[in-house]
Amino acid sequence: GQQVMQIPQYQHVQEGEDFTTYCNSSTTLSNIQWYKQRPGGHPVFLIQLVKSGEVKKQKRLTFQFGEAKKNSSLHITATQTTDVGTYFCAGLYYYTGTASKLTFGTGTRLQVTL
Amino acid sequence: DVKVTQSSRYLVKRTGEKVFLECVQDMDHENMFWYRQDPGLGLRLIYFSYDVKMKEKGDIPEGYSVSREKKERFSLILESASTNQTSMYLCASSTDFRGGLAKNIQYFGAGTRLSVL
């Protein structure tokens, strides 16, 4: 079955430092999604990448999808305390013609201190 | 706004009990999912359903079953709860048929933290 690995498992940064989490799939993905889960909350969708080599930005967050569509990264520039949470990547796989499911990575927990 | 509602935030059950976790979504989504979340293991898919009365096993279906009698409702059943089923359970729904950003995105409920004693 599909496996999606994510590193690091945990990172602690000072506010203002940059942060990156990496995601690798054992198989080629249709697309990749990123979710954020705040402490005590549930995962919330951030973005979806579809094309090989795609790069998307959301303010201080930069998302990349690898050329082979098997890896992805999320980079946060100048972290803030509001960035605290666990970031999950999720690979999309089609199990019928149109129906899909996600395989989630193990997540990276980000802690930001002043 | 999409709303996915899970019936309980916290649940305490005894070993051997039959446990029902209920999930309701109000967006007419075709797909519904049950995950469990454990520290260091991420979200692991238990079962999913892409239509009423349809179900598919996920990655860790052992010890669980599901029911989807109506499109908006997806139930997770622990036939005989065991201590290793103590976990956070998350329900999600998605659609494959709308264009643009909404397609394939999963919307999660608040989760049910289940403790089996």
Interface residues (C-beta under 8 A of the other chain):
Chain A: G1 Q6 Q9 N31 Q33 Y35 G41 H42 P43 V44 F45 Q48 F88 A90 L92 Y95 T96 T98 A99 S100 K101 L102 T103 F104 G105 T106 G107
Chain B: E30 N31 F33 Y35 G40 L41 G42 L43 R44 L45 F48 Y50 E56 G58 D59 L90 S94 D96 F97 L101 N104 I105 Q106 Y107 F108 G109 A110 G111
